[in-house]
Amino acid sequence: MKQLIIFAAIITLLFSCTSSADKTKSDNLALARKFLNAVETKDVKTMDTLLAENYKGFGPSFGDSVNKTEALAGFKYNSENLYESMKYNRFQNIAVTVKPGEEALEGDWVANWAELTLKYKDGRGPVVLWVNSVYKIENGKIVLSRTFYNEADVLRQLGYQFSMPNQ
């Protein structure tokens, strides 16, 4: 009986050691899902609660960056004036923790790979694009995001044509 109690104590200890990291990853995945749902449903109020006050967003182009106020204002404007709908047809999230020593990368991250369909209010589209985003999460909030997608492919689907300038 004593051995059974010791065995049960060891098992409980092992589960409690891994549950903190697993809970953090689970919470971070839930936060990313909630954020994607807010994007899809054009819910700026929920987005506001999920972004940290010091939030910084980058992308899709190299020089693009916004703070929280700019991100929410831009999303609100696009939701009201540009997009009829945004629909995640499928997506995959993965949570990772980067250990100390990786400088700016250290911390908890969620990577998202998604297929997104955009319909425009003026009848253009739909446009289907692959979107890759990574979110750095601290204290239950998104503090940084980097979003990548092929802007040229979106424009091509909207009927734009590209040509080389005369040389």
N, C-alpha and C positions, 0 to 999 in steps of 0.2 A: 504494500500500500504506500509506503514511504517513497519507493522508487517511482510509482505512478504520479505522486504529487510533485516530485522533483521534475519528472518528464513534462508534466503539464505546465509547470512554471517556466521551464526552458522554452517550450513551444510558444507560450504567451509572450515571453521576452523577445523571441525572434520575430514574431509578428508585429510587436510594438516598435521594434527597431526599423523595420521597413515601411511601416504604415505612414509615418510622417512624410517621407519623400514621396510615397505613392499618393498620399492625400494632396500634397502640393501640386503634383502633376495633374491629378484628377480635377482639382479646383481650377487650375490654369486652363485645362482643356474646356471645362464648362464655361469659363470666362470668354474664351475665344468663340465658342459656339454661340453664346449670348450676344457677343459683338457682331458676328456674322448675321445672326437673326435680326439685330437692330438695323444693320445695313439693308438687308433684304426687305424689311418692313418699313424702311425710311423713318425709323424711330430715333430722332435726334436726342430726345430726352434721355433715353437709355444709353445711347452712345456717350453722352455727357457724364453719366455716372460711372462709366467703365474706363474713361480716359483720365489719367492723373493730371493734376494741375500743371505739372512740368512736362507734359506730353510733347514729343517731337515726332513728326511723321516725315518720312523721306520717300521719294519716288512718285511716279515711275521713271521719270527722267533723272539724269545725273544731278542736276542742280536743283531739283524740286525739294522744298522742305516747308513744313507748316508747324505752327504751334497748336495748342488745343483750340483756342478761340478761332483761328483761321480754318482749322480742319472742320469744326462744327459748322461754321458759317458757309464754307464751300459746299459741304455735304447738304446742308439745308437748302441752299440755292439750287444745286443740281437736282435734288429730289423734287422741289416744287416747280422748277422751270424746264428741266432737260429730260429727266428719265420718267417714262410711264411706269416702268417696272424694272427691278433687278432681281434675278432669280438664280440662286445657286443650284445648278442641276445636280452637281455632286461635288463633294470636297472631302479632303482628308487632313486631319490635324495630327501633329505629333508634338509632345512636350519633351523638352530636354533641359538639363541643368548643365551649364558650362562652369567648370570648377575654377577656383581662383588661379591666377597666373596667366589668364588669357586677356588681360587688360580690359578694354571696353566691352568685350564679349561676355565677361563673367556675369552669371545670374541665371534666372529662369526665363525660358523662351518657349513660345509655341510657334511652330512652322505650319503654314496652311497652303495646300495646293488645291485649287478650285477651278471648276468650269462654271463660268458665269454668263448668263444671257441678259443683255440689255435691250430694252425696248424704249424708243424715244417718243416723247409727247407729240412731235411733229410728224409721226408716222414712219420715220426712217428706221431701218433695221428689220428684224432684230440682228444684233451683233452677238456672236458667241466668242468668248475669249478665255484663254488660260490665264489665271491670276495666281501669283505666288506672293505670299505675305509672311513676314515674320514679326512676331510681337514679343517685346521684352516686358515681363510682368514683375512688378514689385508691389508688395503689400496689397494684392488683390486688384491692382489697376494696371492698365497698359501705359507704360511710360515712353515707349519707343516703338515705331513700326517702320518697316521697309517693305514697299509694295512694288512688284515688278509685273509688267505685262507688255505685250507688243502693241505699242500705239499705232504703228504703221499698219498692222493687220486690221485693227479697228477701223481706221480710215479707209482701207481698201474695201472692207465689207460695206462701208457706207457709200461706196462709189467713187471715191477719190482715186486719181491716177497719179503716179509718180513718174517724173521724167528728169533726166540729167540736164542741168543748165548748159547753155551753149558755152563751149570752151574757147 
